[in-house]
Amino acid sequence: MKKVRYILASLLLVAAFATSQAQPKAAHQMNDDEKQKEKINWAGNDTLYTFQWNENAQEWTYYQREIRKFNDKNDPTEILLQQWQKKSDDWQNLKQTNYEYNDRSKETSEIVQIWDPTTASWVNATLRNITYNSTGKREEVLLQEWSKPTSEWFNKVKYVISYTQDGERSATLIRKFNPYNNNWENYMRFDMEFNNPFGPPNEVVAKAWNAEAKEWSTDGRYIIDYNGRGYKTKEVRMTWNMAKKDWLNALQYNMDYNRKGDILSQLELRWDYLSGEWINFKKFEATYNENGDILNKMEYRWSNDAKEWELKNKFYFAANLESIKE
């Protein structure tokens, strides 16, 4: 078994865009350099096992595993996700993701397939195609979904990305495909502002497209702080209140890192309008070995009644179950 390294992509990427919270997805997408660094960290690894702590049995049990394949440039070409089934005492397929790259090892397509246990076969789910500009920066991301009845891909969403003269991302335009008129229509736009023209954005303003007025209206924004190494340490999300003509706090994230840049903790707070204060909501903590491989992750939820953190999930990452006992 090759050495296993757990990649914290899921911890660094925002969840799917939610218009009610006005969450600018573009503010959380890793740039091309970060994506390349992530792939380098994957190099040489083939399987990742995730173990979950069983409080009743007081032992670690299998939770899920990822089986990875690489090309000759150490780019991941296939990731198979399986989940442990206690009843059958075996692994069951969940999801399979396949990647293609250009001659610069930059990802050009991602196909996600879901396992259908009734037919014991893989079913297409989503397709992502990426194009780049002359400098190697992402220029357009096209998202499509699979239609079972017609057995073909249908356009869903398109991200059009623009940059400053210094190569920093300045705006992301999101368009939705209208199948009735066969046209792409404006949906959301995220404009980025910089305190330092050579650094990442300190503010991202989200705007929604008003089809009737044919204009953009302010919807939300992020205020982002970084440490001296350029890692994001604080992020405040706000929504625009039309009635009050003012910004209203919504969510806050605080991140902490070790000297190697591995994220040690992330605290999520939610704004309480009655008290006018930030209230604890959830957090996670992670530990690593000297090589930067994650060892475990603890997930907590805040109890308003007990006024303390309650442990919800405890995960361990290793090559196999025996590694935990060593």
C-alpha positions as CSV (number, residue, x, y, z in Angstrom):
1,M,0.0,0.0,0.0
2,K,1.4,3.4,-1.0
3,K,1.5,6.2,1.5
4,V,-1.9,7.9,1.9
5,R,-2.3,11.6,2.0
6,Y,-5.7,13.1,2.8
7,I,-6.5,16.2,0.7
8,L,-8.6,18.9,2.5
9,A,-10.3,20.1,-0.7
10,S,-13.8,19.6,0.8
11,L,-12.8,21.7,3.8
12,L,-11.6,24.6,1.6
13,L,-14.3,24.7,-1.0
14,V,-17.7,26.3,-0.3
15,A,-20.9,24.3,-0.7
16,A,-23.2,24.8,-3.6
17,F,-24.3,28.3,-4.2
18,A,-27.4,29.4,-2.1
19,T,-29.1,32.5,-3.3
20,S,-30.9,33.0,0.0
21,Q,-27.5,33.5,1.7
22,A,-26.0,35.3,-1.3
23,Q,-22.8,33.2,-1.1
24,P,-20.4,34.1,-3.9
25,K,-19.0,30.7,-4.9
26,A,-16.2,32.4,-6.8
27,A,-14.7,33.7,-3.6
28,H,-14.0,30.2,-2.4
29,Q,-12.9,28.4,-5.5
30,M,-9.2,27.6,-5.5
31,N,-7.2,29.3,-8.1
32,D,-5.3,27.3,-10.7
33,D,-2.0,27.3,-8.7
34,E,-3.9,25.9,-5.7
35,K,-5.6,23.2,-7.8
36,Q,-2.2,22.2,-9.2
37,K,-0.7,22.0,-5.7
38,E,-3.6,19.8,-4.6
39,K,-2.9,17.4,-7.5
40,I,0.8,17.3,-6.6
41,N,-0.1,16.3,-3.1
42,W,-2.1,13.4,-4.5
43,A,0.9,12.1,-6.5
44,G,1.9,8.6,-5.5
45,N,-1.2,7.9,-3.4
46,D,-3.7,5.2,-4.4
47,T,-6.1,4.6,-1.6
48,L,-7.5,6.7,1.2
49,Y,-9.5,5.0,4.1
50,T,-11.7,7.1,6.4
51,F,-12.6,5.6,9.7
52,Q,-15.4,6.8,12.0
53,W,-15.3,6.5,15.8
54,N,-18.0,4.2,17.2
55,E,-18.9,5.6,20.6
56,N,-20.9,2.6,21.6
57,A,-18.3,0.0,20.7
58,Q,-15.4,2.3,21.6
59,E,-13.5,1.5,18.4
60,W,-12.7,2.8,15.0
61,T,-14.9,1.4,12.1
62,Y,-14.7,1.7,8.4
63,Y,-16.6,4.6,7.0
64,Q,-15.5,5.1,3.3
65,R,-12.5,4.8,1.0
66,E,-11.3,6.5,-2.2
67,I,-9.3,4.5,-4.8
68,R,-7.3,6.7,-7.1
69,K,-5.6,6.1,-10.5
70,F,-3.0,8.5,-12.0
71,N,-1.4,9.2,-15.4
72,D,2.3,9.3,-16.1
73,K,2.4,13.0,-14.9
74,N,0.8,12.0,-11.5
75,D,-2.5,13.7,-12.4
76,P,-5.5,11.8,-10.9
77,T,-7.5,10.3,-13.7
78,E,-10.0,8.3,-11.8
79,I,-11.4,8.5,-8.2
80,L,-13.7,5.7,-7.0
81,L,-15.6,6.5,-3.8
82,Q,-17.0,3.5,-1.9
83,Q,-18.8,3.3,1.5
84,W,-18.6,0.5,4.0
85,Q,-21.8,-1.6,4.5
86,K,-22.0,-3.1,8.0
87,K,-24.8,-5.6,7.0
88,S,-22.9,-7.1,4.1
89,D,-19.5,-6.5,5.6
90,D,-18.3,-5.2,2.3
91,W,-17.6,-2.1,0.2
92,Q,-20.3,-0.6,-2.0
93,N,-19.8,1.7,-4.9
94,L,-21.1,5.3,-4.5
95,K,-19.5,7.6,-7.0
96,Q,-16.8,7.6,-9.7
97,T,-15.1,10.7,-11.1
98,N,-12.9,10.7,-14.2
99,Y,-10.6,13.5,-15.3
100,E,-8.9,14.6,-18.5
101,Y,-6.1,17.1,-18.9
102,N,-4.3,19.3,-21.5
103,D,-0.6,19.2,-22.2
104,R,0.0,21.5,-19.3
105,S,-1.6,19.0,-16.8
106,K,-4.5,21.4,-16.4
107,E,-7.9,19.7,-16.0
108,T,-10.1,20.1,-19.0
109,S,-13.0,17.8,-18.1
110,E,-14.6,16.0,-15.1
111,I,-17.3,13.4,-15.5
112,V,-19.2,12.2,-12.4
113,Q,-21.0,8.9,-12.4
114,I,-23.3,7.5,-9.7
115,W,-23.6,3.8,-8.9
116,D,-27.0,2.2,-9.6
117,P,-27.3,-0.9,-7.3
118,T,-30.5,-2.1,-9.1
119,T,-28.7,-2.5,-12.4
120,A,-25.1,-2.8,-11.0
121,S,-23.9,-0.2,-13.4
122,W,-22.5,3.4,-13.5
123,V,-24.9,6.1,-14.5
124,N,-23.7,9.5,-15.8
125,A,-24.6,12.4,-13.5
126,T,-22.6,15.6,-14.3
127,L,-20.0,16.8,-16.7
128,R,-17.7,19.8,-16.3
129,N,-15.6,21.2,-19.2
130,I,-13.0,23.8,-18.6
131,T,-11.3,26.2,-21.0
132,Y,-8.2,28.4,-20.4
133,N,-6.9,31.7,-21.7
134,S,-3.5,32.3,-23.3
135,T,-1.9,32.7,-19.9
136,G,-3.2,29.4,-18.6
137,K,-5.9,30.8,-16.4
138,R,-9.4,29.4,-16.3
139,E,-11.6,31.3,-18.7
140,E,-14.9,29.3,-18.8
141,V,-16.4,26.5,-16.9
142,L,-19.4,24.7,-18.4
143,L,-21.6,22.4,-16.3
144,Q,-23.9,19.9,-17.8
145,E,-26.2,17.2,-16.5
146,W,-27.1,13.8,-18.0
147,S,-30.6,13.0,-19.3
148,K,-31.5,9.4,-19.0
149,P,-34.5,9.4,-21.3
150,T,-32.5,10.9,-24.2
151,S,-29.0,9.7,-23.2
152,E,-27.3,13.0,-23.8
153,W,-25.8,15.9,-21.9
154,F,-27.8,19.1,-21.3
155,N,-26.4,22.5,-20.6
156,K,-27.1,23.8,-17.1
157,V,-24.7,26.6,-15.9
158,K,-21.7,28.4,-17.3
159,Y,-19.0,30.4,-15.3
160,V,-17.2,33.1,-17.3
161,I,-14.1,34.4,-15.5
162,S,-12.2,37.6,-16.1
163,Y,-8.9,38.8,-14.6
164,T,-7.0,42.0,-13.8
165,Q,-3.9,43.0,-15.7
166,D,-1.9,41.4,-12.8
167,G,-3.6,38.1,-13.4
168,E,-5.8,38.1,-10.3
169,R,-9.5,37.0,-10.7
170,S,-11.6,40.2,-10.9
171,A,-15.1,38.9,-11.7
172,T,-17.1,35.8,-12.3
173,L,-20.3,35.8,-14.4
174,I,-22.7,32.9,-13.9
175,R,-25.2,32.2,-16.7
176,K,-28.0,29.6,-16.8
177,F,-29.1,27.9,-19.9
178,N,-32.7,28.4,-21.0
179,P,-33.8,25.2,-22.9
180,Y,-37.0,27.0,-24.1
181,N,-35.2,29.6,-26.2
182,N,-31.9,27.8,-26.4
183,N,-30.0,30.8,-25.0
184,W,-27.6,31.5,-22.1
185,E,-29.1,34.0,-19.6
186,N,-27.5,36.1,-16.9
187,Y,-28.0,34.8,-13.4
188,M,-25.4,36.1,-10.9
189,R,-22.2,38.1,-11.0
190,F,-19.4,38.4,-8.5
191,D,-17.2,41.4,-8.6
192,M,-13.9,41.4,-6.6
193,E,-12.2,44.3,-4.9
194,F,-8.5,44.3,-3.8
195,N,-6.7,46.2,-1.1
196,N,-3.5,44.9,-2.7
197,P,-3.5,44.6,-6.5
198,F,-1.0,41.8,-6.3
199,G,-2.9,39.8,-3.7
200,P,-6.2,37.9,-3.4
201,P,-9.6,39.8,-3.2
202,N,-10.5,41.4,0.2
203,E,-14.1,41.9,-0.8
204,V,-16.5,40.1,-3.2
205,V,-19.8,41.7,-4.1
206,A,-22.6,39.4,-5.4
207,K,-25.2,40.8,-7.8
208,A,-28.3,39.2,-9.2
209,W,-29.7,39.7,-12.7
210,N,-33.1,41.4,-12.9
211,A,-34.5,40.1,-16.2
212,E,-37.4,42.6,-16.3
213,A,-35.3,45.7,-15.6
214,K,-32.3,44.2,-17.5
215,E,-29.9,45.3,-14.8
216,W,-27.8,43.9,-11.9
217,S,-29.0,44.4,-8.4
218,T,-26.8,44.0,-5.3
219,D,-27.5,40.8,-3.4
220,G,-24.6,40.0,-1.0
221,R,-20.9,40.3,-0.2
222,Y,-18.0,38.7,1.5
223,I,-15.3,40.6,3.5
224,I,-12.1,38.5,3.7
225,D,-9.0,38.8,5.8
226,Y,-5.7,37.0,5.2
227,N,-2.5,36.3,7.2
228,G,1.0,37.2,6.1
229,R,1.3,34.0,4.0
230,G,-1.9,34.7,2.1
231,Y,-4.1,32.2,3.8
232,K,-7.7,33.2,4.4
233,T,-8.2,33.7,8.2
234,K,-11.6,35.3,8.4
235,E,-14.6,35.6,6.2
236,V,-17.8,37.5,6.9
237,R,-20.8,36.9,4.7
238,M,-23.5,39.5,4.4
239,T,-26.8,39.9,2.6
240,W,-28.4,43.1,1.2
241,N,-31.7,44.2,2.8
242,M,-33.7,46.1,0.3
243,A,-36.2,47.4,2.9
244,K,-33.4,48.8,5.3
245,K,-31.0,49.6,2.4
246,D,-28.3,48.1,4.5
247,W,-26.0,45.1,4.8
248,L,-27.1,42.4,7.3
249,N,-24.6,40.0,8.8
250,A,-25.2,36.3,8.0
251,L,-22.2,34.0,8.5
252,Q,-18.7,34.2,9.8
253,Y,-15.8,31.8,9.3
254,N,-12.5,31.9,11.2
255,M,-9.6,29.7,10.1
256,D,-6.3,28.8,11.8
257,Y,-3.2,27.1,10.2
258,N,0.1,25.5,11.2
259,R,3.4,26.8,9.8
260,K,3.1,24.5,6.8
261,G,-0.2,26.0,5.8
262,D,-2.3,23.0,6.8
263,I,-5.7,24.1,8.2
264,L,-5.9,23.3,11.9
265,S,-9.4,24.5,12.6
266,Q,-12.4,26.3,11.2
267,L,-15.1,28.0,13.3
268,E,-18.5,28.9,11.8
269,L,-20.6,31.5,13.5
270,R,-24.1,32.7,12.7
271,W,-25.5,36.2,13.3
272,D,-28.3,36.5,15.9
273,Y,-30.5,39.4,15.0
274,L,-32.2,39.4,18.4
275,S,-29.0,39.8,20.5
276,G,-27.0,41.5,17.7
277,E,-24.1,39.1,18.3
278,W,-22.3,36.3,16.6
279,I,-23.3,32.9,17.9
280,N,-21.2,29.8,17.7
281,F,-22.6,27.2,15.3
282,K,-20.1,24.5,14.3
283,K,-16.4,23.9,14.0
284,F,-13.9,21.3,13.0
285,E,-10.3,20.6,14.2
286,A,-7.6,18.6,12.4
287,T,-4.2,17.2,13.3
288,Y,-1.3,16.2,11.0
289,N,1.9,14.2,11.1
290,E,5.3,15.8,10.3
291,N,4.8,15.1,6.6
292,G,1.6,17.1,6.4
293,D,-0.7,14.1,6.2
294,I,-3.9,14.5,8.1
295,L,-4.4,12.1,10.9
296,N,-7.8,12.9,12.3
297,K,-10.7,15.3,12.1
298,M,-13.1,16.3,14.9
299,E,-16.5,17.9,14.0
300,Y,-18.4,19.8,16.7
301,R,-21.8,21.5,17.0
302,W,-22.5,24.3,19.5
303,S,-25.2,23.5,22.2
304,N,-27.1,26.7,23.1
305,D,-28.7,24.9,26.1
306,A,-25.4,23.6,27.6
307,K,-23.4,26.5,26.3
308,E,-20.6,24.2,25.1
309,W,-19.3,22.3,22.1
310,E,-20.6,18.8,21.5
311,L,-18.6,16.3,19.5
312,K,-20.6,15.1,16.5
313,N,-18.1,13.1,14.3
314,K,-14.6,11.8,14.8
315,F,-12.7,10.6,11.8
316,Y,-9.3,9.0,11.3
317,F,-7.4,8.8,8.0
318,A,-5.0,6.0,7.3
319,A,-3.8,3.4,4.9
320,N,-5.7,0.6,6.7
321,L,-7.2,-0.3,10.1
322,E,-3.9,-1.7,11.4
323,S,-2.3,1.8,11.0
324,I,-4.6,3.1,13.8
325,K,-3.4,0.4,16.2
326,E,0.3,1.1,15.6
